[in-house]
Amino acid sequence: MAEPNPHQLVQEKVRKLVDRIQGLPTLPVMMTNINQMILNPRTSPKEVAHIISNDPSLTSKVLRVVNSSFYGFPNRITTITHAIVILGFNTIKSIVLSSTIFDVFRRTVKPGDFDRTQFWKHSIGCGAAAKAIGRRLNYPMLEELFIAGLLHDVGKIVMDQYMPEKFAEVIQTVHTRDCLISEAEMHVLGATHADVGAWLFEKWNLSKGLIETTRCHHNPALAGENQKLAEVIHLADILIRAMRFGNGGDNKIPVISETAWKSLGLQHSDFDDLFVQTNAEIERAMIFLDFIK
Amino acid sequence: MKLVKTDEARVGQKAARDVTDLRGNLLFKAGTELTPELLETCKQRTISHLFIEESVGDGPKSPVEVQAQKESVLREIDRTFAGLEGNATMSALKEASRRYLTAKLNK
């Protein structure tokens, strides 16, 4: 019998790890419905708007984001239908997805718990950095970059919420070894937040791009046809650590993959401008921080 | 400008940006001094964070304190990048990080 390859071994460890997670939430039906409706080319903006409008809290959040400086439209958008017509199905889907994930993983935290505000600031910052890099590279879908950055570390929240003792051990290991959180996760659990996040997104039937980027943001060369997207998120994650905005659970910084750096075609002299542009994107994106309250 | 939780914003501080409600209606403009009524309105409209102008009292008060803060940040950067000195890209990133963060503290 053939030996399992390293990828299969990690997958097996992830499977064993997530088997221990009890009661993991499913993707809300509303989100599943929207995903299916958007796949149908005959779906109208009004039909999707109708689904979203059934949830007043979600409707308010979507309108607040589309009217914020994140999009910077000069005129006020007052209905979800109007928002869909202006921004398109995919953008609205991204806003709904991020709001849904903030809701699904909401929890009251006590002093000493994993700092979720710092975590989400890191995530929003990563999305902002990804947009700044995307603009520099003329990447066509900046929205996709922002959402991939925003959600790249969601596996940490899954572990914090559904296996808190083990995750506390991970954080303790980060402190005692002064190492990256992914190294501590491998030491304690045999798999990382990237594997757990990708597994969750697979279960939720989210896009292949989001799944592979989440799985491969530490090693973008493994992301297959989504390599470019994963390379941008890989770099964005590192840039935002260098800017010391938010905190994803450790105080170290991973090394930028040489392959990714060459593939992106950036120069060392680009860092200063990327920091400035990321800072501007962060200011526009802070509206998302309101979602976590 | 800094972002604070609405609960932690204080009367007398100034909004650094226009504040809108959930539907994008303008509640008050940038530069407006926060009053108990405005803060209450923000809470009622579920606005959890506000951008406020940083006053002298919010930041370090003396050049000595600014210098101490810079030194602390630079030590943190050194710690974060420890062991990566041989990597040209990471060294360039570290230098850019030092420039960015010290410039931010100088503002």
Interface residues (C-beta under 8 A of the other chain):
Chain A: S60 K61 L63 R64 N67 S68 S69 R76 I77 T78 I238 L239 R241 A242 M243 R244 N251 K252 I253 V255 I256 E258 W261 H268 F271 D272 F275 V276 E283 M286 L289 D290 K293
Chain B: M1 L3 R17 T20 D21 L22 R23 G24 N25 T46 I47 S48 H49 F51 V73 E76 I77 R79 T80 F81 L84 N87 A88 T89 M90 A92 L93 K94 A96 S97 R99 Y100 L101
